[in-house]
Amino acid sequence: MTHSSSSNSSRKEACNERLEFLGDAVLSSIISDYLYTNFRKEREGFLSKSRSNLVCRERLNELALEIGIDRFVTACGLPHQHNNYIYGNALEALIGAIYIDKGYKQCRRFLLDRVFSRLADMEAVVKSDKNYKSRLIEWSQKQHKSVEFRIVKEEMRKDGAYFVCEAYVEGEIHGTGDGFSKRESQQKAARMAIDKLGVR
């Protein structure tokens, strides 16, 4: 539960980044297994998109807060100042630790019975699509309209890089978003454009 910001610079092995790396791979494997087993008639594209919906940064951060991981994370500064998903990363580190200590079977049970069971309707989540940028691009292709994302601001702050993005459809701005990664700012801009255009 120790973030790299609180780890002694000469002892980086004391932070949770290596466990996070392992946990990310184990999580992806378990969710892939779950989807493959429970959605037997669906094609690879659906399974890939569904896995992305379940293990996206936003979802993992929400689930980490649900199970109370934020009470145990050690980090310098205030990790909630911006959306850096520090708790979701800690959840991945926990998954890695459980995998090392108890193995795949127990790790799978923990994830499905104790973590993802907190989702009110897992099937609805699986079939939802939080990738607003992809949705906007798919819609534009069907409508034969041009879409462009422009990073209009990029600066370094004390708590990390900061970006502002604008989403254009047919040369007209339809959405603006900001965030601490280009992807986050693009997703927010795309979501605003989707709402404005009434894309379903």
JODAJO-V555790 format. One record per backbone hydrogen bond with DSSP energy under -1.0 kcal/mol. CO is the residue of the C=O (numbers start at 1). NH is the residue of the N-H. If there is no record, write none. Layout:
co & nh
CO & NH
CO & NH
//
This chain:
co & nh
1 & 74
2 & 16
3 & 6
8 & 11
11 & 14
12 & 15
16 & 20
17 & 21
18 & 22
19 & 23
20 & 24
21 & 25
22 & 26
23 & 27
24 & 28
25 & 29
26 & 30
27 & 31
28 & 32
29 & 33
30 & 34
31 & 35
32 & 36
33 & 37
34 & 38
35 & 39
39 & 42
43 & 47
44 & 48
45 & 49
46 & 50
47 & 51
48 & 52
49 & 53
50 & 54
51 & 55
56 & 60
57 & 61
58 & 62
59 & 63
60 & 64
61 & 65
62 & 66
63 & 67
64 & 69
68 & 71
69 & 72
74 & 3
78 & 81
82 & 84
85 & 89
86 & 90
87 & 91
88 & 92
89 & 93
90 & 94
91 & 95
92 & 96
93 & 97
94 & 98
95 & 99
96 & 100
97 & 101
98 & 102
99 & 103
103 & 107
104 & 108
105 & 109
106 & 110
107 & 111
108 & 112
109 & 113
110 & 114
111 & 116
115 & 118
116 & 119
121 & 125
122 & 126
123 & 127
130 & 132
131 & 135
132 & 136
133 & 137
134 & 138
135 & 139
136 & 140
137 & 141
138 & 142
139 & 143
140 & 145
146 & 170
148 & 168
150 & 166
153 & 164
155 & 162
157 & 160
160 & 157
162 & 155
163 & 179
164 & 152
164 & 153
165 & 177
166 & 150
167 & 174
167 & 175
168 & 148
169 & 172
172 & 169
175 & 167
177 & 165
179 & 163
181 & 185
182 & 186
183 & 187
184 & 188
185 & 189
186 & 190
187 & 191
188 & 192
189 & 193
190 & 194
191 & 195
192 & 196
193 & 197
194 & 198
194 & 199
//
